[in-house]
Amino acid sequence: MSRPGRDDSPDRLYTLTGGRTGAGPDSPFDLVTLVVAESAPGPGMQSEHAAILRLAGSPTAVVEIAAELRLPVGITKVLLCDMLAAGRVSARHPRRSAVLDPDILEQVLVGLRNL
């Protein structure tokens, strides 16, 4: 069984990103960053960019976008950085759980063990 993106032609991936291999260390995107479309797909837009905008109509994680596009996550991050710079998407990180009290977590663990 092949993994998504592994069978893609390296030439195609090179063309998609304009030869760039990474999004850079200051990229706001990680696997769980939520991406939200800020515009609709337009005429003449690269097909992958248009697909990202359709997928991100509601908040969608980077890893989900990569899986749907069947592209490596690194390539997807490069595309997302381009779109973020153009103002076509916004990025936000999921909120952390408000439950950080160790006593509550211990009670949950005890409850799960009792199941």
Secondary structure, 3 states (H helix, E strand, C coil): CCCCCCCCCHHHHHHHHCCCCCCCCCCCCCCCCEEEECCCCCCCCCHHHHHHHHHCCCCEEHHHHHHHHCCCHHHHHHHHHHHHHCCCEEEECCCCCCCCCHHHHHHHHHHHHHC
